[in-house]
């Protein structure tokens, strides 16, 4: 438990620096900010590797007991806190596992459509993607009536997620959140990672020539059809109306930077 507290303290520094960097780079591309949060969460995960700290930076179990305010002694306090931490860890990992099982069932029951990794399902109200080695794009059945241009923009968005490995990174973020579920900055980092991934995928769609106005209308149409939540473990095109306003604003902003942070994206720009 002492190690967990030390990790949480060091994670506060790492994630705080990431938050500051993302704020200072708010005019940079979403891909840049997404990579900042990826790096911060990866460094946070590395903190679980035991590294000896100088004596002044160590947190003693006695200090931990004083913080907890327990009256039955340090050992009992640590045991109770450890049990609570384990409960949160198991619940969040269990939710992730159940959600992945739902995704697997949806993928198996969905009908193939225009490609080996594209399927349609009447159980979905928003496009989603998931998987690493054999990624799957799952679409709601109403897209069958869409014209080719709207369908192409939707597929480009989901393929952008696949190319960026967003499902893998978001799953990784869920695991880090499960391990440090009591830390608010970890939840913030995971949320910002998901948000910036959607912005970055939108940027790729627009960079490929899709009109901003028509694409924004397309997102609004999907949002209006949204009646239930998509599986938590999926990368959903729209998870709820709350985050849509900022995406629409970004899509319609002609001054927004949309170039990716990677070398390949910079080469494509020229």
C-alpha positions, 0 to 999 in steps of 0.5 A, spaced: 500 500 500 505 504 501 508 503 494 501 505 491 501 511 495 508 513 492 505 511 485 499 516 486 504 522 488 508 521 482 503 520 478 500 527 480 506 530 477 506 526 471 499 528 469 499 535 472 505 536 467 501 533 461 495 537 463 499 543 463 502 541 456 496 540 453 493 547 455 499 550 452 498 547 446 491 548 445 492 551 438 496 545 436 493 539 432 488 534 436 493 529 434 499 532 438 495 533 445 492 526 444 500 523 444 501 528 450 496 524 454 498 517 451 505 519 453 503 521 460 499 514 461 504 510 459 509 514 464 504 513 469 504 505 468 511 505 468 511 508 475 508 501 477 515 498 476 519 498 483 524 504 483 528 505 489 527 512 491 531 517 496 529 517 503 526 524 503 521 522 498 519 515 501 512 515 504 512 511 511 506 506 512 506 510 519 504 516 515 499 513 511 496 511 517 496 518 520 493 520 513 487 515 513 485 517 520 485 510 523 484 508 530 485 501 530 493 501 528 497 502 522 496 495 520 489 494 520 488 501 516 493 499 511 489 492 510 482 496 509 485 501 504 488 495 500 481 491 500 478 497 498 483 498 492 482 491 490 475 492 490 475 498 485 480 494 481 476 488 480 470 492 478 473 496 473 477 490 470 470 486 470 466 492 467 472 492 461 472 484 460 464 484 460 464 490 455 469 486 451 465 480 451 459 484 448 463 487 443 465 480 441 458 477 441 455 483 437 461 482 432 459 475 431 452 476 430 453 482 425 452 482 418 458 483 413 458 489 409 462 492 404 469 489 406 471 483 411 472 488 417 466 492 416 459 489 419 452 492 420 448 491 426 441 493 428 443 493 436 447 499 434 445 507 434 452 509 432 458 507 429 464 503 433 470 500 432 475 495 436 480 490 436 488 490 434 490 485 430 483 484 426 480 490 427 472 490 426 468 496 424 461 496 426 455 500 423 448 501 425 443 499 419 441 505 418 447 507 414 445 502 409 440 508 406 446 513 406 449 515 399 456 513 398 459 520 400 456 520 407 458 512 407 465 514 405 466 519 410 464 515 416 468 509 414 474 514 413 473 516 421 473 509 423 479 507 419 483 513 422 481 510 429 484 503 426 490 506 423 492 510 430 491 504 434 486 508 438 482 502 441 489 499 444 490 506 447 484 507 450 484 500 453 490 501 456 488 507 459 482 503 462 487 499 465 491 504 468 484 507 470 482 501 474 489 501 477 489 508 480 481 509 480 482 513 486 486 518 482 481 524 479 487 526 474 487 519 471 480 519 470 481 526 466 487 523 462 483 517 460 477 522 458 482 527 454 485 521 451 478 519 448 476 526 446 482 528 443 482 521 439 475 523 436 478 530 434 484 527 431 479 522 427 475 528 425 481 532 422 483 526 418 476 526 415 477 533 413 484 533 411 481 527 406 477 532 403 470 532 406 466 538 407 466 541 414 459 543 414 456 536 411 460 532 416 458 536 422 451 535 419 452 528 419 455 527 426 448 531 428 444 526 425 448 520 428 447 524 435 439 525 434 439 517 433 443 515 439 438 512 444 442 507 448 450 507 450 455 503 446 459 498 449 464 501 454 470 498 451 469 500 444 471 506 440 464 510 439 464 515 434 459 519 438 458 516 445 453 522 448 451 529 446 455 532 451 462 532 447 459 533 441 458 541 441 466 542 442 467 537 436 462 541 431 466 547 433 472 544 432 470 541 425 467 548 423 473 552 425 478 553 419 484 556 423 484 549 427 491 545 426 489 538 423 496 536 421 498 529 425 504 529 429 507 523 426 513 524 421 508 520 416 503 525 417 508 531 416 510 527 409 503 527 407 502 534 408 508 536 403 
